[in-house]
Amino acid sequence: MTYEQLPDEWKEWVDLSPLERFRRSEELFAQYLAMGGSLDPDPDPTSPFDDPEAWRPSAAHGRAGLRLLRRGAS
């Protein structure tokens, strides 16, 4: 596909500098998280490392749950 064949939205994106693209990507990513997007990977039952008993759905608010870490005596 040549530049002339690209849709106008794509041409605008291609014409941005790498720094401008990065900043726009940051804005889109922030919007994704604000709308409840999650960074947790989806389970893959075809993976040899899949353990269905270890997988738990994410919290209702879209963020990972809390884990308590124990420290040894200081």
C-alpha positions in Angstrom: 0.0 0.0 0.0 1.4 3.4 -1.0 1.2 6.6 1.0 -1.5 7.9 -1.4 -3.6 4.8 -0.8 -3.7 5.2 3.0 -6.8 6.5 4.7 -6.5 10.2 5.9 -6.3 9.1 9.5 -3.3 6.9 8.8 -1.6 9.7 6.8 -2.0 12.0 9.8 -0.4 9.4 12.0 2.5 8.7 9.6 3.2 12.4 9.3 3.7 12.8 13.1 7.2 12.7 14.5 8.1 9.7 16.6 7.8 11.8 19.8 4.4 13.1 18.8 3.2 9.5 18.1 4.5 8.5 21.5 2.7 11.3 23.2 -0.6 10.5 21.4 -0.1 6.8 22.3 0.2 7.9 26.0 -3.1 9.8 25.7 -4.8 6.8 24.2 -3.4 4.5 26.8 -4.6 6.8 29.6 -8.1 6.8 28.1 -8.1 3.0 27.8 -7.2 2.7 31.5 -9.8 5.3 32.5 -12.5 3.3 30.7 -11.6 0.3 32.8 -9.0 -1.4 30.5 -6.7 -3.8 32.2 -3.1 -4.8 31.8 -3.7 -8.3 33.0 -3.2 -10.9 30.3 -6.1 -13.0 29.1 -5.8 -16.7 30.1 -4.5 -18.9 27.3 -5.8 -22.5 27.7 -3.7 -23.7 24.8 -0.4 -22.6 26.6 1.6 -25.4 28.1 2.1 -23.1 31.1 -1.6 -22.6 31.7 -2.8 -23.5 35.1 -6.6 -22.9 35.3 -6.6 -23.2 39.1 -4.1 -20.4 39.4 -6.0 -17.9 37.2 -8.5 -15.6 38.9 -10.6 -13.0 37.2 -9.5 -9.4 37.8 -11.2 -7.2 40.3 -14.5 -5.6 39.4 -12.9 -2.1 39.2 -10.5 -3.3 36.5 -7.4 -3.2 38.6 -5.4 -6.1 39.9 -6.1 -7.2 43.4 -3.8 -6.6 46.4 -1.3 -9.1 47.6 0.2 -9.1 51.0 3.9 -9.5 51.2 5.5 -10.7 54.4 8.9 -9.6 55.4 11.2 -11.4 57.7 12.1 -10.1 61.1 14.3 -7.1 60.9 
